[in-house]
Amino acid sequence: MTEGERTSGTGKRVLLAKPRGYCAGVDRAVQTVEEALKLYGAPIYVRKEIVHNKHVVRTLEAQGAIFVEENEEVPEGATVIFSAHGVAPEVYEQAKERSLKAIDATCPLVTKVHQEAKRFAAEDYDILLIGHEGHEEVIGTSGEAPEHIQLVDGPEDADRVTVRDPSKVVWLSQTTLSVDETLETVARLKKRLPLLQSPPSDDICYATSNRQHVVKEIAAECDVVIVVGSRNSSNSVRLVEVALDAGARAGHLVDFAHEIDDAWLTDARTVGLTSGASVPEELVQQVLAHLAERGFADVEEVVTANERLTFSLPQELKRDMKAAAAAQS
C-alpha cells in the first residue's frame, strides 16, 4: 500500500498503538477497590493513588473510595487497600498497630522485585536499585532492605556508586522504566563493576516493555505522538521520551482529549496514539473522537504483541468474597 493510499481522504491518519492501556497489574488493583466497595460498603480507604491516573482515582472516589497518604489517616479498625506500586514492610506494621484490615493490591511483578531484594539482602549483597527517586515503587522496594539498597537514578548516577565488595553486587530495577535507559545505566555500572550480577529475570514489566516497543515501531512515521496518561505515571512519561528518541517529531502527554492543543496538529499528517498502563480505554476512544473531528478519521492499529496475562485478586479479598457468597447460598 502506498503512502497516498494509506492517507486517503483528508490525507490525515492516526497510527494507534497496541498494546496500550491497562496492564494486568492495574486491572487487578482497580478491580480490588471496586470489589471491596461492593463487599464491605463505602468508605474504603486506599493508601496513595491505587494507580497513577487522575480519571481512575476520580471514578473510584465517586464510588466511595477515600484516598489517603498514610495509614494514620485511616480510622482504627477500617479497611485499607495498598496501591499497585507496593509498600515497605513498616507500612504493614503500621496497619497492624491501628488494627486496620489491610488488602494488598501490589502488582505481582512488583512483589517479585521485593522478593529478589529480600533474597539478595539475606545473602549480604549490595543491591543497586535502578529507578526514580521518590517514586512509590522505589520507596517500597528500598524499604525491604534499606541497609543493602542504594538507588541509581539514571546513567549519570552510575559513576557515584560505591560498594563493599565488587564481586558481590546485583542490580534490580523499578518495573516501569525506559528499557533502553535501564540498559544504558547497567552498561555504565558494568564498566566500573564488571562482576555486577543481573536479576534472575527481567524486572521491567512485560506491559512497560510492550508499550515502549510498539511506540518505537510507529514513532518515525509520526509528526506527533500523543500519549494518554497522567504526569505522575512513570510508564506514561517514559512513552513520550521513547517516542521522541525513536524519531517522532513531537510528543505530548495528556490526561484527557480536551487537553490536546490544536496547534500540535496544524501541520501534522500522521498522529501516533497510545496510552500508559494505568489508562482506561475510554480515554483513548475520546481522543480518537477528538482527532476525527479535526480530520484524523483514518485509523490504523499497529499491533506488535497480544497480551493475555491476568492476575487473580488478593487472597484476603477472595477469601471474604467466598465467605460472603457462601453465607448467601
C-alpha positions in Angstrom: 0.0 0.0 0.0 1.4 3.4 -1.0 1.6 6.4 1.3 -1.1 8.1 -0.7 -3.5 5.1 -0.4 -2.9 4.9 3.3 -3.8 8.5 3.9 -6.7 8.7 1.5 -9.4 11.3 2.0 -8.1 14.1 4.2 -4.6 12.8 3.9 -4.5 12.6 7.7 -4.2 9.4 9.7 -3.8 8.0 13.2 -1.4 5.2 14.0 -3.0 3.6 17.0 -0.6 1.5 19.1 -1.4 -1.9 20.5 -0.7 -3.0 23.2 -1.8 0.1 25.1 -3.7 1.0 28.3 -4.5 -1.3 31.2 -2.0 -3.9 32.2 -2.8 -7.0 34.3 -1.5 -5.4 37.5 -3.5 -2.2 37.1 -6.7 -4.1 36.1 -6.2 -6.2 39.3 -5.7 -3.2 41.5 -8.7 -1.2 40.2 -10.9 -4.3 40.4 -9.7 -4.9 44.0 -11.1 -1.5 45.1 -14.3 -2.0 43.1 -14.9 -5.4 44.7 -14.0 -4.2 48.2 -16.6 -1.4 47.8 -19.2 -3.9 46.8 -18.3 -6.4 49.6 -17.7 -4.1 52.6 -19.5 -1.0 51.5 -18.2 2.6 51.4 -16.0 4.1 52.6 -13.0 2.0 51.6 -9.6 3.7 52.3 -6.8 3.5 49.8 -3.2 4.4 50.8 -1.8 6.5 47.9 -3.3 6.5 44.5 -4.3 3.0 43.6 -2.8 3.5 40.2 -1.3 6.7 38.8 -4.3 8.0 36.8 -6.5 11.0 37.5 -9.6 9.6 35.9 -9.4 6.2 37.7 -8.9 7.9 41.1 -11.8 10.3 40.5 -14.1 7.5 39.3 -13.3 5.4 42.4 -13.8 8.4 44.7 -17.3 8.8 43.3 -18.0 5.2 44.2 -16.9 5.7 47.8 -13.1 5.2 47.9 -11.2 7.6 50.1 -7.5 8.1 49.1 -5.1 8.9 51.9 -1.3 9.4 52.0 -0.6 7.4 55.2 -2.2 4.8 57.4 -2.6 7.4 60.2 -5.4 9.0 58.2 -7.4 5.8 58.2 -9.8 5.3 61.2 -8.8 2.5 63.5 -10.3 -0.9 62.5 -11.2 0.3 59.0 -10.3 -1.4 55.7 -7.3 0.0 53.8 -6.0 -1.1 50.4 -2.3 -0.7 49.5 -1.7 0.5 45.9 -0.3 -1.4 42.9 3.1 0.2 43.5 3.9 -1.8 46.7 4.8 -0.7 50.2 7.7 -1.2 52.6 7.3 -3.7 55.5 6.9 -0.9 58.0 3.6 0.1 56.3 2.2 -3.3 57.2 3.4 -2.9 60.8 1.7 0.5 61.0 -1.6 -1.1 59.7 -1.4 -3.8 62.4 -0.9 -1.2 65.1 -4.1 0.6 64.0 -6.0 -2.7 63.7 -6.6 -2.0 60.0 -7.9 -4.7 57.7 -5.2 -4.4 55.0 -5.7 -5.6 51.5 -2.5 -5.7 49.4 -3.1 -4.7 45.7 0.6 -4.6 44.9 1.2 -5.8 41.3 2.7 -9.3 41.5 5.5 -8.2 39.2 6.5 -5.5 41.8 6.2 -8.2 44.5 8.7 -10.2 42.5 11.2 -7.4 42.8 10.6 -7.1 46.6 11.3 -10.9 46.9 14.5 -10.5 44.9 15.6 -7.6 47.2 15.0 -9.7 50.3 16.8 -12.7 48.9 19.9 -10.8 47.8 20.0 -8.8 51.1 19.8 -12.1 53.1 22.9 -13.2 51.1 24.6 -9.9 52.1 24.8 -8.5 48.5 25.0 -4.8 47.8 21.8 -4.1 45.7 21.8 -1.3 43.1 18.2 -0.3 42.5 17.7 1.5 39.2 14.8 3.8 39.5 13.5 7.3 40.1 14.0 8.9 43.4 10.7 9.4 45.3 8.6 7.1 43.2 6.3 5.0 45.4 7.6 1.7 43.9 11.2 2.6 44.7 10.3 3.6 48.3 8.5 0.3 48.8 11.3 -1.9 47.3 14.0 0.1 49.2 12.1 -0.5 52.4 12.7 -4.2 52.2 16.4 -3.9 52.8 17.4 -0.3 53.3 20.9 -1.1 54.6 21.7 -3.1 51.4 20.0 -1.0 48.7 21.3 2.1 47.0 19.3 4.0 44.4 20.8 4.6 40.9 18.7 7.2 39.2 19.8 7.0 35.6 23.1 6.5 33.8 24.7 9.7 35.3 24.2 8.2 38.8 26.2 5.1 37.9 29.6 6.8 38.5 28.7 7.7 42.1 28.0 4.2 43.2 30.2 2.7 46.0 30.0 -0.9 47.1 31.7 -3.0 49.8 32.6 -6.0 47.6 32.7 -5.6 43.8 32.3 -9.3 43.4 29.0 -9.3 45.4 26.7 -6.8 43.9 23.5 -7.1 41.9 21.2 -4.7 40.1 17.4 -4.6 40.3 15.0 -2.1 38.7 11.8 -0.3 39.1 9.3 -2.1 36.8 8.1 1.0 34.8 11.4 2.4 33.4 12.6 3.0 29.9 14.1 -0.3 28.7 16.8 1.5 26.8 17.8 3.9 29.5 17.9 1.0 32.0 20.2 -1.0 29.7 22.4 2.2 29.4 22.6 2.5 33.1 23.5 -1.2 33.5 26.2 -0.8 30.9 27.7 2.2 32.8 27.6 0.3 36.0 29.3 -2.7 34.5 32.2 -0.6 33.3 33.0 0.1 36.9 31.7 -3.2 38.3 32.5 -5.9 35.8 31.2 -8.6 38.2 27.8 -6.9 38.6 25.1 -9.6 38.6 21.7 -9.2 36.9 18.3 -10.2 38.4 17.2 -13.8 37.7 14.5 -12.4 35.3 13.8 -9.0 33.8 12.4 -6.6 36.4 10.9 -4.2 33.8 7.4 -5.5 33.4 6.1 -7.0 30.2 3.5 -4.3 29.7 6.0 -1.5 30.0 8.3 -3.2 27.5 5.5 -4.0 25.1 4.1 -0.4 25.1 7.5 1.0 24.5 8.2 -1.4 21.7 5.1 -0.6 19.6 5.8 3.2 20.1 9.3 2.6 18.7 7.6 0.9 15.7 5.4 3.9 14.8 7.4 6.9 16.0 9.5 7.6 12.9 6.3 7.9 10.8 4.6 10.3 13.2 4.6 14.1 13.1 3.3 14.0 16.7 2.8 11.2 19.2 0.1 11.7 21.8 0.3 9.6 25.0 -2.8 9.4 27.2 -1.6 9.2 30.8 -1.0 11.2 34.0 2.2 13.1 34.8 2.9 11.1 37.9 2.7 7.9 35.9 6.3 6.8 35.3 5.5 4.5 32.4 3.3 7.1 30.6 6.1 9.8 30.9 8.6 7.2 29.5 6.4 6.6 26.4 6.7 10.2 25.4 10.5 10.0 25.8 10.7 6.8 23.9 8.6 8.3 21.0 10.9 11.3 20.7 14.1 9.1 20.9 12.7 6.8 18.2 12.1 9.7 15.7 8.7 11.3 16.4 8.8 15.0 15.5 6.9 15.9 18.7 5.4 14.1 21.7 2.8 15.1 24.3 1.3 13.6 27.4 -2.4 14.4 28.1 -4.9 13.1 30.7 -7.9 14.0 28.6 -8.8 14.8 25.0 -9.6 18.4 25.8 -6.0 19.0 26.8 -4.9 18.5 23.2 -3.7 21.8 21.7 -4.9 22.2 18.1 -1.5 23.9 17.3 0.1 20.4 17.7 -2.0 19.2 14.8 -1.7 22.2 12.5 0.9 20.7 10.1 0.5 17.1 11.1 -0.4 14.3 8.7 0.3 11.3 10.9 -0.5 11.2 14.6 0.6 8.4 16.8 -1.6 7.5 19.7 -1.0 5.3 22.7 -1.8 5.2 26.5 0.0 4.3 29.7 -0.5 1.1 31.6 -2.9 2.7 34.0 -5.2 4.3 31.5 -8.8 3.0 30.7 -9.6 2.5 27.1 -12.5 5.0 27.2 -10.0 7.9 27.4 -8.2 6.7 24.3 -11.5 6.5 22.4 -12.3 10.1 23.5 -9.0 11.2 22.0 -9.8 9.3 18.7 -13.1 11.1 18.5 -11.4 14.4 19.1 -8.9 13.7 16.4 -11.6 12.6 14.0 -13.4 15.9 14.4 -10.2 17.5 13.2 -9.8 15.4 10.1 -7.9 12.4 11.5 -10.6 9.9 10.8 -8.3 7.2 9.1 -7.2 5.0 12.0 -4.7 2.2 11.5 -4.0 0.0 14.5 -0.4 -1.2 14.7 -0.1 -4.4 16.8 3.2 -5.8 18.0 2.0 -8.1 20.8 -1.1 -9.7 22.2 -1.3 -9.7 26.0 -3.3 -12.4 27.7 -1.8 -12.3 31.2 -4.2 -11.8 34.1 -3.7 -11.8 37.9 -6.1 -13.1 40.5 -7.4 -10.8 43.2 -5.6 -10.5 46.6 -6.1 -13.6 48.8 -7.6 -11.6 51.6 -10.3 -10.2 49.4 -11.0 -13.5 47.6 -11.4 -15.3 51.0 -14.0 -12.7 52.1 -15.8 -12.8 48.8 -16.1 -16.6 49.0 -17.4 -16.4 52.6 -20.0 -13.8 51.6 -21.1 -15.9 48.7 -21.4 -19.0 50.9 -23.5 -17.0 53.5 -25.9 -16.0 50.8 -26.4 -19.5 49.4 
